[in-house]
C-alpha cells in the first residue's frame, strides 16, 4: 500500500475511533444523568412515604379497632416531628395546621374514638399529599396516593354515626376528574376498565345510600391502587 493511502486509512481509523469514543462518553454521561434522576426520584418517594404512611396505618388500625397499632403509630409520628421530617418535606405554610390536626388525632386515639380517628387520619393523609414540597417531581405517585385517599376517606365517612353522603359524592367526583387525566398514562386497559367499573359502582351505591356496597367498592379501590402502584415502580 502506498504511503499516501496508508496515511488516509490511519486517518479514517483515528476518526472512527474518536467518534466511537465520543458516542460512548455521551452515552455514559446520559446514563449517569438518568441514574441520578432515578435515584433522586426514589429518595423523594421515600420522603413522601414517610409523611403519609403513619396516617394510612392509623386509618387501618382505627377501622380494625387496633389500639396497640394506633399507639405505635403515634410514637412514629412523634419521631417524625422530632427529626423534623414534616418541616423538611411539607410546605412551611402547612405546618401549624398540621400540628393542630395531629393534636386532635391524638385526642381521638386516646379516647378510643375509632370512627373519628379514622376520619382525621385520612384528612391528614390528604393534607400532606397536597402540601408535599416535591409533588411535581413524583406526579404519578401523587395521583396514586389520591386514589388511595378516596378509598380510605369513603370507608372512614361510612363509619360515622351521621354519614355525609354529599361529601362522599364530592370525593368521588374529584377522584373521577383526576383519574380522567391520569388514566391516559395507564397502559393496562384492564386496569382502566376496572376503575371505570369502580367509579360506576360507587356512583350508584352512593345514590342508593347502600353502605355495605359503598364499602365494598371503596375496598376494591384500595386493592386496585396496590396493583396500579406496582405498574409505575
N, C-alpha and C positions, 0 to 999 in steps of 0.2 A: 504494500500500500504506500502510495506516495506520501511524503511528509505533510503536504498541504491537506490531503484527505484525512490523515491521522489526526491532525490538529482539529479538523472540523468535527470528527467523531468524538474526540475528547471534549470539545466544547459543548456538543449536544448532550453528551452524557452528564457533564457537570450541571448543565441547565436542568436536565430531567431530575437529577438528584436534589438539586436546590429546590425545585418545585415540590417534590415529594416531601422534603423536609419541612418546607413552609406549610404545606397542607396538613402534615402530621402535627406540627406545632399549633396550627389554627384549630384542628380537631381537638387536640389535647386541652387547649385553652377553653374551647366551648364546653367540653365535658366537665372541666373543673368548675366552670360557671354554673352549669346545670346541677352538678353535685352540691355546689354551695347553696343554690336556691332550694333544692330538695331538703338539705339539712336545716336551712332557715325555716322552711315551712313546717318541718317535723317538730322543731323546737316550739314554734308558735302554737301548734296543735297540742303540745304538752301543756303549755301555759293555759290554753283555752279549757282543756280538760280539768286543770287544777282548780279553776274558779267556778266550774259548773258541776263536776261530779259529786261533791258533798251534798248539794241541794237535790240532785237527781236521786241520790241514795235516800235522803230524808223523805222524799215523796214516797218512795217504795216502802221504806220502813214504816211510814205513817199508815199507808194503806194496809200493811200487814200487822199493824199494832205491835211492832217490834221495838220496845223501849230501849233495850240494850243497844241495838243498832243505831237508834237515834242518838243516844248519849255518846256513842263512839264518833258519830258524825259531828256532833257539837264540838268534841275535842279537836277533830280535824280542822274545823273552821277556826277555832282559837289559834291553832298553829299557823294557819294561813294569814290570820290577822297579825300574829307576832312576827312572821318573816316578811310582812308587807307585800304578800302576793297580790292582794286586791289593789293596793296602791300602784304596784308596778304594771299591772295588766289591764286595769279598768280606767276609764276616763276620770280625771280628777273631780269633775263636777258631780259624779255619781256616788262618790264615796260616803258622804254624810248621810244620804238617804239609805244607802246600803246598810250602814251601821244601824240605823233605826229599824230597818226590816229584820235584821238579824236579832236584835233585842226582842222584837215581837215574836219571831220564830222560836227563840229560846224559851220565852214565856209559855207558849202553847205546848212545847215539848215537855217542860217541867210540870205542866198541868195535865199531861197525857190527853190533850185535846187533839186527837189524831186527825180529825177532819180539817181543823184549822191549820195544823202544822203542815199537812199535805198541800193545802191551798197556798199558804205563804211561801213554802219552799219552791213551788212551781213558779210563783210570781218572781222570786229572786232569780231562779234559773233563767227566765226570760229577760229579766232586768240586766243580768250580767252578759247575756248574749248581745243585747242591744248596745251595751256600753263597753264592750271589749275593744281595746285600743287598736288591735291589729286585724280587725274583722275583714278589712278589704283584701288582705293577703291570703285569707282562707275562706273565700266566699262559698265554695261548695259545702264545706263543713258547717258553716253558719246556717245555710239553708237546711241541712240535715238536722241540726240542733233545733231549728224552729219547728220542724215536723215532729221531732221528739217532744218538744214542749206542748204541741197540740194534744198529743195523746195523754200526757200526764195531767195537763190542766183540765181536760174534759173529765177524766176519771176523778180528779180532786173535786171538781164542781158537782158532779153527780153524787158525791158522798156528803154533801152539805144538807142540813135539815131543810133549808129553803133553797131549792135548786133554781139557779138563774139560767133559764133556757135561752133567754135573749143573749146573754154573754157567751154561752156555749156556741150559739149560732154565729155570733160575731167572730169568735176564734176560728170557727170552720171557714167562714168567708175569707178571712185574712190568709189562712193557710192555703186555700184553693187559689187565691190570687198569686201568692208566692210560688206555688207549685207550677202554675201555668208557665212561668218564666224558667224555673229551674228544670222542669221536665224535658226541655229541649236539649239538656246536657246528659240526660239519662239514655244510654244506648240500648238498654234491655227493654224491649217492647212489652214483655210480660209484666215487668215492674210498673211501667206506665199504666197498663191496663188495670193492674191490681189497685193502684192508687185511685184510678177513676171509679172503680167499684167501691172502694173505701169511702170516698167523698159522697158518692151517691147514697150509700147505706147510712152514713151519718146524717145526711140531709133529711132523709125520710124518717129515720128514728127520732131525730130532734123534733121534727114537726109533730110526730105522734107522742112525744114525751115518753118514749119507751126506754126507761133507764137500763134494763139489762142488755138490750140490743145496742144502745149507745156505748156502754162499757165494752161490749164485745168488739165493736168496731174501733174503739179507742185502743184496746189492747192489740188489735190487728195492726194498727198504725205503728205501735212500738216494735212489733215483730218485723214489719216491713222496713222500718228505719234501720234495724240491725243489719239486715241484708244489704240495703242500699249503701250503708256506710262502708261495707267491705268492698263494694264496687268502685269506690273512689279512693281507696287506700293505695 
